């Protein structure tokens, strides 16, 4: 399907441009983990790794780097005193708000340059893209194929 390839490239380019304008010295893996923690609340490391489609060892390195920067904190798991959860620190929450503001503003400026018809097309595409994201969550990732 040619449209799948074109969509992938276009989304990657939009994502890259937003990332260049919104993130200072946070890596893509760190930003993704922060966003996932913000979205899902306190999480066990293994659950976070699974949601991010990576290994627990890789996620541990990401979380350690975020903890060193005081962007996340580890808290006791109320269901299992031996385990811990990771959640955003106040600084992590502030950083995520700044990143959202910067990327939203960059999108707002770019959208303003589009024609009315193109802006309407983008607005109609948003629910479709959200549905596509949900469908992609059901498709096995590369890591899932390795486990088969």
Backbone as numpy.savetxt, mean C-alpha at the origin, in Angstrom:
# Nx Ny Nz CAx CAy CAz Cx Cy Cz
-4.46 -10.65 -23.71 -5.30 -9.46 -23.71 -4.42 -8.22 -23.71
-4.50 -7.48 -24.76 -3.69 -6.28 -24.91 -4.04 -5.23 -23.86
-5.33 -5.12 -23.51 -5.72 -4.09 -22.54 -5.11 -4.36 -21.17
-4.87 -5.63 -20.82 -4.25 -5.95 -19.53 -2.83 -5.39 -19.48
-2.09 -5.57 -20.56 -0.72 -5.07 -20.62 -0.70 -3.54 -20.58
-1.55 -2.92 -21.35 -1.61 -1.46 -21.37 -2.03 -0.89 -20.03
-3.00 -1.52 -19.38 -3.45 -1.07 -18.06 -2.33 -1.21 -17.04
-1.63 -2.34 -17.07 -0.53 -2.55 -16.13 0.53 -1.47 -16.27
0.90 -1.16 -17.49 1.93 -0.13 -17.72 1.43 1.24 -17.26
0.20 1.57 -17.61 -0.35 2.89 -17.23 -0.44 3.03 -15.71
-0.93 1.99 -15.04 -1.03 2.06 -13.58 0.34 2.15 -12.93
1.30 1.41 -13.47 2.66 1.47 -12.93 3.24 2.87 -13.08
2.99 3.50 -14.21 3.51 4.86 -14.43 2.85 5.87 -13.51
1.54 5.76 -13.34 0.84 6.67 -12.42 1.36 6.46 -11.01
1.49 5.20 -10.61 1.99 4.90 -9.27 3.39 5.47 -9.06
4.26 5.28 -10.03 5.63 5.79 -9.93 5.63 7.31 -9.79
4.82 7.99 -10.57 4.77 9.45 -10.50 4.24 9.93 -9.15
3.23 9.27 -8.65 2.71 9.64 -7.32 3.75 9.38 -6.25
4.43 8.27 -6.36 5.46 7.92 -5.38 6.59 8.95 -5.39
7.01 9.38 -6.56 8.08 10.38 -6.65 7.70 11.70 -5.98
6.42 12.01 -6.00 5.96 13.28 -5.45 5.55 13.19 -3.98
5.42 11.99 -3.47 4.84 11.90 -2.13 5.74 11.32 -1.06
6.71 10.52 -1.42 7.49 9.83 -0.40 8.89 10.39 -0.36
9.31 10.70 0.85 10.66 11.22 1.01 11.66 10.06 1.00
12.02 9.53 2.13 13.01 8.46 2.19 12.41 7.13 2.64
11.14 6.96 2.43 10.47 5.71 2.77 10.48 4.81 1.53
10.92 3.57 1.71 10.95 2.65 0.57 9.53 2.23 0.21
9.39 1.66 -0.97 8.08 1.18 -1.41 7.55 0.11 -0.46
8.42 -0.81 -0.04 8.00 -1.87 0.89 7.56 -1.28 2.23
8.29 -0.28 2.72 7.92 0.37 3.98 6.59 1.10 3.85
6.42 1.85 2.77 5.18 2.59 2.57 3.99 1.64 2.44
4.20 0.55 1.74 3.12 -0.42 1.57 2.75 -1.06 2.91
3.74 -1.41 3.70 3.48 -2.00 5.02 2.76 -0.99 5.92
3.20 0.25 5.91 2.54 1.28 6.72 1.08 1.45 6.30
0.85 1.48 5.01 -0.52 1.64 4.52 -1.38 0.45 4.92
-0.83 -0.75 4.84 -1.58 -1.96 5.20 -1.90 -1.96 6.70
-0.93 -1.56 7.52 -1.15 -1.50 8.97 -2.21 -0.45 9.28
-2.11 0.68 8.61 -3.11 1.74 8.83 -4.50 1.26 8.43
-4.59 0.56 7.32 -5.87 0.10 6.80 -6.48 -1.00 7.66
-5.66 -1.94 8.13 -6.17 -3.12 8.81 -6.03 -3.10 10.32
-5.40 -2.06 10.87 -5.23 -2.01 12.32 -4.07 -2.87 12.77
-3.91 -3.04 14.06 -2.79 -3.84 14.56 -2.82 -5.25 13.97
-1.65 -5.70 13.50 -1.54 -7.00 12.83 -0.35 -7.78 13.35
-0.50 -9.09 13.32 0.67 -9.95 13.56 1.57 -9.86 12.33
2.84 -10.04 12.56 3.82 -9.95 11.48 3.50 -10.94 10.36
3.16 -12.17 10.69 2.85 -13.18 9.68 1.64 -12.82 8.84
0.63 -12.25 9.48 -0.57 -11.82 8.76 -0.21 -10.68 7.81
0.58 -9.74 8.31 1.02 -8.62 7.47 1.81 -9.13 6.27
2.70 -10.07 6.49 3.49 -10.64 5.39 2.57 -11.29 4.36
1.58 -12.03 4.83 0.64 -12.68 3.91 -0.14 -11.64 3.11
-0.63 -10.61 3.77 -1.38 -9.56 3.08 -0.53 -8.84 2.05
0.75 -8.71 2.34 1.67 -8.02 1.43 2.25 -8.95 0.37
1.97 -10.24 0.48 2.45 -11.19 -0.51 3.95 -11.41 -0.44
4.49 -11.43 0.78 5.91 -11.63 0.96 6.15 -12.64 2.07
7.40 -12.90 2.37 7.72 -13.86 3.43 7.78 -13.15 4.77
7.65 -13.94 5.83 7.74 -13.39 7.19 9.14 -12.79 7.42
10.17 -13.43 6.88 11.54 -12.93 7.07 11.71 -11.56 6.42
11.20 -11.41 5.21 11.28 -10.12 4.53 10.50 -9.07 5.29
9.29 -9.41 5.71 8.47 -8.46 6.44 9.11 -8.09 7.77
9.80 -9.03 8.40 10.49 -8.74 9.65 11.53 -7.64 9.45
12.27 -7.70 8.35 13.27 -6.67 8.06 12.60 -5.30 7.84
11.48 -5.31 7.12 10.75 -4.07 6.87 10.26 -3.48 8.19
9.66 -4.32 9.02 9.11 -3.87 10.30 10.22 -3.38 11.22
11.35 -4.09 11.24 12.48 -3.63 12.07 12.93 -2.24 11.65
12.99 -1.99 10.34 13.42 -0.66 9.87 12.40 0.41 10.24
11.11 0.07 10.16 10.07 1.03 10.55 10.08 1.29 12.05
10.38 0.25 12.81 10.45 0.41 14.27 11.63 1.29 14.66
12.77 1.13 13.98 13.94 1.96 14.24 13.64 3.44 13.97
12.79 3.68 12.98 12.42 5.06 12.64 11.24 5.56 13.47
10.76 4.71 14.38 9.65 5.03 15.27 8.35 5.32 14.51
8.16 4.61 13.38 6.94 4.77 12.60 5.89 3.72 12.96
6.33 2.65 13.61 5.41 1.63 14.12 5.84 1.29 15.54
4.91 0.66 16.27 5.23 0.14 17.60 4.70 -1.29 17.68
5.35 -2.06 18.51 4.89 -3.42 18.77 4.09 -3.40 20.07
2.94 -4.04 20.04 2.08 -4.12 21.22 1.73 -5.58 21.47
1.40 -5.88 22.71 1.04 -7.26 23.05 -0.25 -7.65 22.34
-0.28 -8.89 21.90 -1.49 -9.44 21.29 -2.45 -9.81 22.41
-3.63 -9.19 22.47 -4.55 -9.49 23.58 -5.04 -10.94 23.58
-4.95 -11.61 22.41 -5.39 -13.00 22.32 -4.30 -14.01 22.65
-3.04 -13.55 22.64 -1.91 -14.44 22.90 -0.77 -13.61 23.47
-0.57 -13.70 24.76 0.46 -12.90 25.43 1.86 -13.14 24.94
2.10 -14.27 24.27 3.44 -14.56 23.76 3.71 -13.86 22.44
2.67 -13.41 21.78 2.80 -12.80 20.45 2.64 -11.29 20.54
3.08 -10.62 19.49 2.92 -9.17 19.43 2.26 -8.77 18.12
1.72 -7.58 18.13 1.10 -6.98 16.96 1.90 -5.73 16.62
1.83 -5.32 15.37 2.45 -4.05 14.98 1.33 -3.07 14.64
1.51 -1.84 15.07 0.56 -0.78 14.77 1.31 0.50 14.50
0.65 1.44 13.84 1.29 2.73 13.55 1.54 3.48 14.85
2.68 4.14 14.92 2.94 5.08 16.00 2.29 6.41 15.62
2.33 7.36 16.51 1.82 8.69 16.19 2.58 9.26 15.00
3.91 9.06 14.99 4.73 9.55 13.88 4.36 8.85 12.57
4.09 7.55 12.64 3.69 6.80 11.45 2.36 7.29 10.91
1.43 7.59 11.80 0.13 8.13 11.37 0.28 9.49 10.72
1.15 10.32 11.30 1.40 11.64 10.73 2.02 11.52 9.34
2.99 10.61 9.20 3.63 10.41 7.90 2.62 9.94 6.86
1.76 9.01 7.23 0.76 8.51 6.28 -0.20 9.62 5.85
-0.58 10.48 6.79 -1.46 11.60 6.44 -0.75 12.54 5.46
0.53 12.81 5.69 1.30 13.68 4.79 1.41 13.06 3.40
1.67 11.75 3.35 1.81 11.07 2.06 0.50 11.12 1.29
-0.61 10.89 1.98 -1.93 10.94 1.32 -2.20 12.35 0.79
-1.89 13.35 1.58 -2.13 14.73 1.17 -1.31 15.07 -0.08
-0.03 14.71 -0.07 0.84 15.01 -1.22 0.37 14.30 -2.49
0.06 13.02 -2.37 -0.33 12.28 -3.57 -1.71 12.73 -4.08
-2.61 13.04 -3.16 -3.93 13.54 -3.57 -3.79 14.88 -4.27
-2.94 15.74 -3.76 -2.74 17.04 -4.39 -2.11 16.90 -5.77
-1.15 15.98 -5.91 -0.55 15.74 -7.22 -1.61 15.24 -8.21
-2.46 14.34 -7.78 -3.53 13.85 -8.65 -4.51 14.96 -8.99
-4.85 15.78 -8.01 -5.80 16.87 -8.24 -5.26 17.82 -9.31
-3.99 18.14 -9.23 -3.39 19.05 -10.22 -3.37 18.42 -11.61
-3.02 17.14 -11.68 -2.98 16.47 -12.98 -4.38 16.34 -13.56
-5.37 16.00 -12.73 -6.75 15.89 -13.22 -7.27 17.22 -13.75
-6.85 18.31 -13.13 -7.29 19.64 -13.56 -6.82 19.95 -14.98
-5.76 19.29 -15.42 -5.23 19.51 -16.77 -5.99 18.71 -17.84
-6.79 17.75 -17.39 -7.56 16.93 -18.33 -8.81 17.66 -18.79
-9.33 17.23 -19.90 -10.61 17.78 -20.37 -11.72 17.29 -19.45
-12.87 17.97 -19.53 -14.03 17.57 -18.73 -14.41 16.13 -19.07
-14.40 15.78 -20.33 -14.76 14.43 -20.75 -13.79 13.40 -20.16
-12.49 13.70 -20.20 -11.51 12.78 -19.64 -11.67 12.64 -18.12
-11.96 13.75 -17.43 -12.19 13.68 -15.98 -13.41 12.83 -15.67
-14.45 12.96 -16.47 -15.65 12.13 -16.28 -15.34 10.66 -16.53
-14.51 10.39 -17.51 -14.11 9.01 -17.80 -13.33 8.44 -16.63
-12.43 9.21 -16.08 -11.66 8.77 -14.90 -12.60 8.51 -13.73
-13.54 9.40 -13.50 -14.49 9.23 -12.39 -15.30 7.95 -12.56
-15.70 7.65 -13.78 -16.45 6.41 -14.03 -15.57 5.18 -13.88
-14.28 5.33 -14.12 -13.36 4.19 -14.04 -13.01 3.81 -12.61
-13.14 4.72 -11.67 -12.73 4.44 -10.28 -13.43 3.21 -9.70
-14.75 3.10 -9.76 -15.38 1.89 -9.21 -14.94 0.61 -9.93
-14.68 0.71 -11.22 -14.22 -0.46 -11.97 -12.82 -0.86 -11.51
-11.96 0.12 -11.29 -10.61 -0.18 -10.80 -10.65 -0.77 -9.39
-11.56 -0.28 -8.56 -11.71 -0.85 -7.22 -12.14 -2.31 -7.31
-13.07 -2.60 -8.20 -13.52 -3.98 -8.40 -12.38 -4.83 -8.94
-11.60 -4.30 -9.85 -10.46 -5.02 -10.40 -9.47 -5.36 -9.28
-9.25 -4.43 -8.37 -8.36 -4.67 -7.24 -8.87 -5.82 -6.38
-10.17 -5.85 -6.14 -10.77 -6.95 -5.38 -10.57 -8.28 -6.10
-10.76 -8.28 -7.40 -10.59 -9.51 -8.18 -9.13 -9.97 -8.17
-8.21 -9.03 -8.22 -6.79 -9.39 -8.19 -6.40 -10.02 -6.86
-7.07 -9.63 -5.79 -6.80 -10.24 -4.49 -7.13 -11.72 -4.49
-7.99 -12.15 -5.40 -8.37 -13.57 -5.48 -7.41 -14.38 -6.35
-6.63 -13.69 -7.18 -5.70 -14.36 -8.08 -4.42 -14.68 -7.29
-3.94 -15.94 -7.36 -2.71 -16.27 -6.63 -1.55 -15.39 -7.06
-0.75 -14.96 -6.06 0.44 -14.16 -6.37 1.57 -15.11 -6.76
2.68 -14.56 -7.17 3.85 -15.36 -7.51 4.30 -16.22 -6.34
4.20 -15.67 -5.11 4.58 -16.44 -3.93 3.65 -17.63 -3.74
2.37 -17.50 -4.07 1.42 -18.59 -3.93 1.77 -19.72 -4.90
2.22 -19.39 -6.11 2.58 -20.40 -7.07 3.78 -21.21 -6.60
4.71 -20.57 -5.89 5.88 -21.26 -5.40 5.52 -22.31 -4.36
4.43 -22.07 -3.63 4.01 -23.00 -2.58 3.27 -24.20 -3.12
2.77 -24.13 -4.35 1.98 -25.24 -4.92 2.83 -26.44 -5.23
